[in-house]
Amino acid sequence: MSAIPRHLLPDTATVDAEGRLSIGGVDLLDLAAEHGTPLFVYDEAHLRARCREASAAFGDGLAIYASKAFLCRAMARLVDEEGLRLDVATGGELHVA
């Protein structure tokens, strides 16, 4: 298996001496054992940092998160807490927003 390019990993990703990948200090093998696979893992610290980066680049209130990328209540709350607007295209997305 080839290594994942660093730029594709969250800021908090680390690899220990045994080659085990952790995100946010949590070992992904442990998560897989607990929750099964496939498993989507989102790193809140990384997401918040990217939201702040977008706000800094575009100005407060001008950065917009496209809900079609991924949306659930927790993501909508995070985006709101970080001051981004939310772009919705469906009634379901609007309901979550």
Beta strands, then each sheet from edge to edge (+ up, - down):
strand 1: 14-15
strand 2: 21-23
strand 3: 26-27
strand 4: 64-66
strand 5: 85-87
sheet 1: 1+ 2- 3+
sheet 2: 4+ 5+
end
